[in-house]
């Protein structure tokens, strides 16, 4: 059983405070959706948790199974069990997916005797073209192919907690369904917890949230169950932007 505990997290970017005290607890197998308008601080939350340069934590704490995440370099946060699916995945010229995953497993002191077989099985599971597996990571991939690739990496590495920063961005209906279902399956098969950052409830047709949190102007202004996403789809964010004042 793993637990990601975020307590009163305050973050500045370029001297401007973006997060004003975020508190969340994500347990194994739970899916927490964070929704909100542009500029609310959603991507800042994911960047701060993973230690992206330029995001300064000025208050609060982040702990994974009692370990101080904020004291770790980014690579160590990944080794400890955090995994970020990026909104804009990075291209890595000259490096194959199998090489990336092999090094990631070595860093975790883990091995997969049949890594290539596992990669191909996971690729088939999310309808990811097996030809792309043998090319440089994300180079000349479409937006949907990049997100399938990110999802495949998550499936192979089996993190304790996954942070999905707008997984649905740039996906067509089929890719969205495949990727969301694979993440949902991971929460059931390996007990992975998930922090899901998104604008739209369409992601939740396959990836079922246990909790939905509305983020506005750097604060969580309301939390609830899956019905809260339906309310946002119907009414929008305007009322919560006022609440955050």
Secondary structure, 3 states (H helix, E strand, C coil): CCEEEEEEEEEEECCEEEEEEEEEEEECCCEEEEECCCCCCHHHHHHHHHCCCCEEEEEEEEEECCEEHHHCCHHHHHHHCEEEECCCCCCEEEEEHHHHHHHHHHHCCCCCCCHHHHHHHHHHHCCCCHHHHCCEECCCCCHHHHHHHHHHHHHHHCCCEEEEECCCCCCCHHHHHHHHHHHHHHHHHCCCEEEEEECCHHHHHCCCCCEEEEEECCEEEEEECCHHHHHHHHHCCHHHHHHCC
